[in-house]
Amino acid sequence: MNEESGRTTMYKAIIFDLDNTLLNFSSCEVDSMKKTCNDHQLFMDDVMAWDLFWNDFSGHNFRYWVDFVNGGEIKSIEDVLRFSFRDSLNLEELLHNKLSDTYWNYFCNTCYFEDGAEQILSIFKDRYPLGIITNGISVSQRKRLKAGNIDHLFSSLVISDEVGIRKPHKEIFDISLNDFQLGNKEVLFIGDSLQDDYHGALNSGIDFCFYNRHNVMLPEGIKPKYNISNLMDLVHVVGL
């Protein structure tokens, strides 16, 4: 655990990013897709075909997702998925629709935690008001929190899909601060994204703890207040 400046501040609330901070997004994706393919008898025991499909799907899915969140031609998560299946498989449209529905149902009800996430929430839940600020789709974020039985732990849940603002914009952080009735110097925000989370906290004047889950070298000029590789290091960050 690396602290960039000063001694530990006494925070009055702790706010988390969700995907790849508390929940392991990649594991949720892969597990949901493997169940989907199994349900529809695709790539049965054909590891090479699965790998090729997953690589293709991931590329198309990323492209359509970026278009969707940036207000492009793609208008719904259902279209993101349908078009990704279409471009990856090129089968009949009805199957693409069924695959999309199956996958989305699995994904919304799948919860894999990042290492240490359940433990740190158990430690923090009786000591701090907890919040989440996430760029995501309302139904999936809420259902996955419920699937993990942690939805009740958060007194503030700010989802970009619901408020119409995405990180790193300052305004989405302002909503969370207003929920807690706290100032920006009274909360700590933890996230894995330098683009969305670090810059969002910076824009808001909020102390940021970078969950450096892959131990990457920080780019020049990027200076989070704290830099951790395991969520349990948050115990030391807050001085417990």
Summary of the structure (lengths in Angstrom):
residues: 240
radius of gyration: 19.0
end to end distance: 14.0
largest distance: 60.3
contacts: 732
relative contact order: 0.18
helix: 52%
strand: 13%
